[in-house]
Amino acid sequence: MRNPKSILITGASSGLGEALALDYAAPGILLALTGRDRTRLEAVAGACRDAGATVIAETVDVVDEPAMKGFVARVHAERPLDLVIANAGISIGTGKETEAQEQTQTVMRINVDGVVNTIAPAVALMREKPAPGAGPRGQVAIMSSLAGFRGFPGAPAYCASKAAVRVWGEAMRGELHQFGIEVSVICPGYVRTPLTATNRFRMPFLMDADRAARIMRRGLERDRGRIVYPWRLYLLVRVLLALPTPITDRMLRRLPKKE
């Protein structure tokens, strides 16, 4: 969607969410930001205000369905939402052990339920907006990952959660087209953020968050259904998917595990 004026971003206190908020911050823009760390969220909100944006910043837990629904409704009442980016997510590595059930459930709640709790109420409100002629009523973006194309040992729940929201978003794109709502799924590779800072292995084609934000914004402006970057890593993933499963299994078992 081109020139959104009312934008909601979850997970905005750091990483990709912070980078997106700073990239969109400008006079005439309403930014609604959520994050787990109140201090960091207020710092991001302050920087966005300095850039001229109007900012609503609240520490809302994306897993809390009523709280998220209320937050989305309050922002929409302030100024009808144009763009909602469900970015909040976590990654918990297994280290040398197998993934515990509690870890799996925590990742799924935040990375899957949190996305649904953000997108569903936003879509319901966007559908009620008056049709703006040839333009869209609104746009939603879902943060998936290149890890959502194939399960990697060391982060089973993370891969599964990103695969779930990727496929859900791709299906929703077809469902919501008739209502004038654009849907994009974002699949980043390795980006320099607090989420990747704990990785103790080489991350191919690692890029800075501000560059990633520019790529994502450009893709959203062009209504791309799947925004994937960096393209060279995506190409490697596609090659991996084309190989016979026994070969990929042997290759992936040799990869270092996330702490």
One Martini backbone bead per residue (centre of mass of N, CA, C, O) as a GRO file, in nm:
protein
  259
    1MET     BB    1   0.096   0.036   0.023
    2ARG     BB    2   0.053   0.369  -0.039
    3ASN     BB    3   0.074   0.599   0.195
    4PRO     BB    4   0.047   0.540   0.492
    5LYS     BB    5  -0.102   0.695   0.799
    6SER     BB    6  -0.189   0.423   0.962
    7ILE     BB    7   0.030   0.245   1.192
    8LEU     BB    8   0.085  -0.093   1.301
    9ILE     BB    9   0.335  -0.225   1.542
   10THR     BB   10   0.483  -0.507   1.645
   11GLY     BB   11   0.773  -0.533   1.802
   12ALA     BB   12   0.900  -0.210   1.838
   13SER     BB   13   1.153  -0.214   2.057
   14SER     BB   14   1.304  -0.386   1.826
   15GLY     BB   15   1.456  -0.440   1.549
   16LEU     BB   16   1.239  -0.455   1.292
   17GLY     BB   17   1.025  -0.282   1.431
   18GLU     BB   18   1.202  -0.037   1.480
   19ALA     BB   19   1.293   0.009   1.187
   20LEU     BB   20   1.008   0.057   1.074
   21ALA     BB   21   0.924   0.293   1.250
   22LEU     BB   22   1.157   0.485   1.161
   23ASP     BB   23   1.089   0.475   0.853
   24TYR     BB   24   0.781   0.590   0.887
   25ALA     BB   25   0.858   0.836   1.029
   26ALA     BB   26   0.638   1.127   1.003
   27PRO     BB   27   0.464   1.367   0.904
   28GLY     BB   28   0.122   1.253   0.936
   29ILE     BB   29   0.192   1.006   1.117
   30LEU     BB   30   0.051   0.715   1.263
   31LEU     BB   31   0.188   0.538   1.543
   32ALA     BB   32   0.145   0.200   1.656
   33LEU     BB   33   0.309   0.066   1.947
   34THR     BB   34   0.461  -0.245   2.043
   35GLY     BB   35   0.611  -0.397   2.349
   36ARG     BB   36   0.791  -0.548   2.614
   37ASP     BB   37   0.983  -0.291   2.646
   38ARG     BB   38   0.924   0.009   2.779
   39THR     BB   39   1.190   0.163   2.751
   40ARG     BB   40   1.244   0.100   2.450
   41LEU     BB   41   0.973   0.196   2.340
   42GLU     BB   42   1.003   0.494   2.428
   43ALA     BB   43   1.255   0.545   2.258
   44VAL     BB   44   1.123   0.494   1.986
   45ALA     BB   45   0.891   0.693   2.015
   46GLY     BB   46   1.072   0.944   2.045
   47ALA     BB   47   1.209   0.921   1.766
   48CYS     BB   48   0.941   0.942   1.604
   49ARG     BB   49   0.859   1.221   1.712
   50ASP     BB   50   1.114   1.370   1.609
   51ALA     BB   51   1.014   1.298   1.301
   52GLY     BB   52   0.678   1.383   1.337
   53ALA     BB   53   0.519   1.172   1.471
   54THR     BB   54   0.241   1.008   1.583
   55VAL     BB   55   0.227   0.835   1.910
   56ILE     BB   56   0.134   0.502   2.011
   57ALA     BB   57   0.239   0.350   2.328
   58GLU     BB   58   0.221  -0.005   2.417
   59THR     BB   59   0.231  -0.283   2.652
   60VAL     BB   60   0.124  -0.539   2.462
   61ASP     BB   61   0.012  -0.862   2.466
   62VAL     BB   62  -0.029  -1.073   2.196
   63VAL     BB   63  -0.162  -1.316   2.363
   64ASP     BB   64  -0.378  -1.106   2.446
   65GLU     BB   65  -0.666  -1.084   2.294
   66PRO     BB   66  -0.831  -0.850   2.430
   67ALA     BB   67  -0.598  -0.644   2.432
   68MET     BB   68  -0.548  -0.635   2.126
   69LYS     BB   69  -0.832  -0.561   2.037
   70GLY     BB   70  -0.838  -0.293   2.193
   71PHE     BB   71  -0.593  -0.156   2.063
   72VAL     BB   72  -0.688  -0.164   1.770
   73ALA     BB   73  -0.952  -0.004   1.822
   74ARG     BB   74  -0.825   0.259   1.934
   75VAL     BB   75  -0.661   0.330   1.685
   76HIS     BB   76  -0.893   0.326   1.476
   77ALA     BB   77  -1.049   0.560   1.621
   78GLU     BB   78  -0.830   0.773   1.577
   79ARG     BB   79  -0.728   0.615   1.298
   80PRO     BB   80  -0.771   0.454   1.034
   81LEU     BB   81  -0.634   0.174   0.926
   82ASP     BB   82  -0.380   0.085   0.682
   83LEU     BB   83  -0.137  -0.061   0.857
   84VAL     BB   84  -0.039  -0.399   0.959
   85ILE     BB   85   0.236  -0.530   1.164
   86ALA     BB   86   0.321  -0.864   1.242
   87ASN     BB   87   0.627  -0.893   1.430
   88ALA     BB   88   0.607  -1.044   1.676
   89GLY     BB   89   0.881  -1.246   1.818
   90ILE     BB   90   1.045  -1.566   1.881
   91SER     BB   91   1.362  -1.739   1.975
   92ILE     BB   92   1.432  -2.081   2.075
   93GLY     BB   93   1.682  -2.269   2.153
   94THR     BB   94   1.829  -2.600   2.221
   95GLY     BB   95   2.110  -2.658   2.178
   96LYS     BB   96   2.197  -2.984   2.295
   97GLU     BB   97   1.903  -3.026   2.305
   98THR     BB   98   1.586  -3.077   2.313
   99GLU     BB   99   1.276  -2.965   2.274
  100ALA     BB  100   1.063  -2.841   2.485
  101GLN     BB  101   0.736  -2.811   2.541
  102GLU     BB  102   0.739  -2.523   2.660
  103GLN     BB  103   0.888  -2.394   2.427
  104THR     BB  104   0.692  -2.461   2.203
  105GLN     BB  105   0.441  -2.317   2.325
  106THR     BB  106   0.561  -2.033   2.345
  107VAL     BB  107   0.624  -1.987   2.046
  108MET     BB  108   0.337  -2.038   1.938
  109ARG     BB  109   0.187  -1.817   2.090
  110ILE     BB  110   0.348  -1.574   1.977
  111ASN     BB  111   0.391  -1.647   1.658
  112VAL     BB  112   0.078  -1.719   1.614
  113ASP     BB  113  -0.133  -1.599   1.808
  114GLY     BB  114  -0.019  -1.309   1.788
  115VAL     BB  115  -0.089  -1.271   1.490
  116VAL     BB  116  -0.392  -1.324   1.503
  117ASN     BB  117  -0.451  -1.102   1.727
  118THR     BB  118  -0.371  -0.874   1.518
  119ILE     BB  119  -0.515  -0.931   1.238
  120ALA     BB  120  -0.815  -0.995   1.283
  121PRO     BB  121  -0.921  -0.716   1.397
  122ALA     BB  122  -0.813  -0.547   1.160
  123VAL     BB  123  -0.977  -0.673   0.932
  124ALA     BB  124  -1.259  -0.616   1.046
  125LEU     BB  125  -1.221  -0.302   1.029
  126MET     BB  126  -1.140  -0.270   0.729
  127ARG     BB  127  -1.407  -0.386   0.607
  128GLU     BB  128  -1.573  -0.115   0.717
  129LYS     BB  129  -1.450   0.056   0.526
  130PRO     BB  130  -1.460   0.264   0.289
  131ALA     BB  131  -1.437   0.266  -0.035
  132PRO     BB  132  -1.147   0.414  -0.223
  133GLY     BB  133  -1.209   0.292  -0.489
  134ALA     BB  134  -0.916   0.168  -0.633
  135GLY     BB  135  -0.821   0.131  -0.360
  136PRO     BB  136  -0.739   0.019  -0.062
  137ARG     BB  137  -0.843  -0.034   0.267
  138GLY     BB  138  -0.584  -0.220   0.327
  139GLN     BB  139  -0.299  -0.359   0.526
  140VAL     BB  140  -0.122  -0.670   0.582
  141ALA     BB  141   0.159  -0.796   0.781
  142ILE     BB  142   0.373  -1.090   0.795
  143MET     BB  143   0.617  -1.234   1.003
  144SER     BB  144   0.838  -1.441   0.892
  145SER     BB  145   1.065  -1.680   0.727
  146LEU     BB  146   1.308  -1.875   0.586
  147ALA     BB  147   1.249  -2.095   0.812
  148GLY     BB  148   0.944  -2.152   0.683
  149PHE     BB  149   1.046  -2.373   0.446
  150ARG     BB  150   1.234  -2.532   0.667
  151GLY     BB  151   1.332  -2.755   0.892
  152PHE     BB  152   1.553  -2.690   1.172
  153PRO     BB  153   1.776  -2.789   1.365
  154GLY     BB  154   1.733  -2.609   1.687
  155ALA     BB  155   1.424  -2.481   1.566
  156PRO     BB  156   1.131  -2.613   1.539
  157ALA     BB  157   0.917  -2.404   1.638
  158TYR     BB  158   1.004  -2.166   1.471
  159CYS     BB  159   0.966  -2.290   1.193
  160ALA     BB  160   0.668  -2.370   1.231
  161SER     BB  161   0.555  -2.085   1.292
  162LYS     BB  162   0.651  -1.955   1.019
  163ALA     BB  163   0.496  -2.149   0.837
  164ALA     BB  164   0.211  -2.091   0.938
  165VAL     BB  165   0.199  -1.778   0.875
  166ARG     BB  166   0.268  -1.798   0.580
  167VAL     BB  167   0.027  -1.969   0.481
  168TRP     BB  168  -0.194  -1.797   0.600
  169GLY     BB  169  -0.125  -1.537   0.445
  170GLU     BB  170  -0.149  -1.652   0.156
  171ALA     BB  171  -0.449  -1.726   0.189
  172MET     BB  172  -0.556  -1.441   0.276
  173ARG     BB  173  -0.496  -1.294   0.016
  174GLY     BB  174  -0.727  -1.434  -0.142
  175GLU     BB  175  -0.964  -1.375   0.057
  176LEU     BB  176  -0.921  -1.036   0.074
  177HIS     BB  177  -0.940  -0.916  -0.212
  178GLN     BB  178  -1.258  -0.862  -0.224
  179PHE     BB  179  -1.212  -0.630   0.022
  180GLY     BB  180  -0.945  -0.455  -0.024
  181ILE     BB  181  -0.709  -0.641   0.107
  182GLU     BB  182  -0.379  -0.649   0.175
  183VAL     BB  183  -0.128  -0.922   0.161
  184SER     BB  184   0.182  -0.979   0.339
  185VAL     BB  185   0.480  -1.178   0.333
  186ILE     BB  186   0.764  -1.197   0.548
  187CYS     BB  187   1.110  -1.327   0.455
  188PRO     BB  188   1.372  -1.335   0.635
  189GLY     BB  189   1.679  -1.350   0.712
  190TYR     BB  190   1.963  -1.229   0.827
  191VAL     BB  191   1.947  -0.998   1.102
  192ARG     BB  192   2.064  -0.731   1.289
  193THR     BB  193   1.960  -0.842   1.605
  194PRO     BB  194   1.872  -0.958   1.914
  195LEU     BB  195   1.786  -1.239   1.793
  196THR     BB  196   2.091  -1.286   1.657
  197ALA     BB  197   2.309  -1.218   1.885
  198THR     BB  198   2.323  -1.529   2.006
  199ASN     BB  199   2.464  -1.629   1.771
  200ARG     BB  200   2.745  -1.881   1.719
  201PHE     BB  201   2.721  -1.842   1.402
  202ARG     BB  202   2.727  -1.825   1.080
  203MET     BB  203   2.563  -1.559   0.887
  204PRO     BB  204   2.443  -1.544   0.591
  205PHE     BB  205   2.386  -1.234   0.464
  206LEU     BB  206   2.410  -1.022   0.670
  207MET     BB  207   2.196  -0.754   0.782
  208ASP     BB  208   2.070  -0.457   0.836
  209ALA     BB  209   1.778  -0.322   0.959
  210ASP     BB  210   1.748  -0.067   0.776
  211ARG     BB  211   1.763  -0.220   0.509
  212ALA     BB  212   1.526  -0.410   0.562
  213ALA     BB  213   1.310  -0.190   0.587
  214ARG     BB  214   1.330  -0.088   0.294
  215ILE     BB  215   1.249  -0.353   0.161
  216MET     BB  216   0.972  -0.386   0.297
  217ARG     BB  217   0.844  -0.119   0.212
  218ARG     BB  218   0.867  -0.161  -0.092
  219GLY     BB  219   0.695  -0.422  -0.100
  220LEU     BB  220   0.435  -0.295   0.019
  221GLU     BB  221   0.393  -0.074  -0.199
  222ARG     BB  222   0.374  -0.325  -0.423
  223ASP     BB  223   0.209  -0.568  -0.321
  224ARG     BB  224   0.365  -0.812  -0.211
  225GLY     BB  225   0.310  -1.132  -0.113
  226ARG     BB  226   0.634  -1.186  -0.116
  227ILE     BB  227   0.896  -1.092   0.111
  228VAL     BB  228   1.232  -1.158   0.014
  229TYR     BB  229   1.536  -1.183   0.219
  230PRO     BB  230   1.791  -1.250   0.069
  231TRP     BB  231   1.812  -1.377  -0.247
  232ARG     BB  232   2.054  -1.573  -0.207
  233LEU     BB  233   1.929  -1.732   0.030
  234TYR     BB  234   1.669  -1.811  -0.113
  235LEU     BB  235   1.810  -1.979  -0.330
  236LEU     BB  236   1.928  -2.190  -0.135
  237VAL     BB  237   1.656  -2.287  -0.027
  238ARG     BB  238   1.543  -2.386  -0.300
  239VAL     BB  239   1.763  -2.596  -0.343
  240LEU     BB  240   1.710  -2.757  -0.085
  241LEU     BB  241   1.410  -2.834  -0.165
  242ALA     BB  242   1.508  -3.001  -0.432
  243LEU     BB  243   1.622  -3.205  -0.262
  244PRO     BB  244   1.656  -3.485  -0.122
  245THR     BB  245   1.582  -3.564   0.195
  246PRO     BB  246   1.837  -3.732   0.281
  247ILE     BB  247   2.033  -3.502   0.213
  248THR     BB  248   1.920  -3.273   0.392
  249ASP     BB  249   1.940  -3.422   0.658
  250ARG     BB  250   2.249  -3.449   0.662
  251MET     BB  251   2.313  -3.147   0.639
  252LEU     BB  252   2.144  -3.035   0.889
  253ARG     BB  253   2.283  -3.206   1.120
  254ARG     BB  254   2.557  -3.019   1.095
  255LEU     BB  255   2.437  -2.791   1.217
  256PRO     BB  256   2.428  -2.550   1.430
  257LYS     BB  257   2.298  -2.466   1.731
  258LYS     BB  258   2.085  -2.281   1.904
  259GLU     BB  259   2.097  -2.127   2.223
   0.00000   0.00000   0.00000
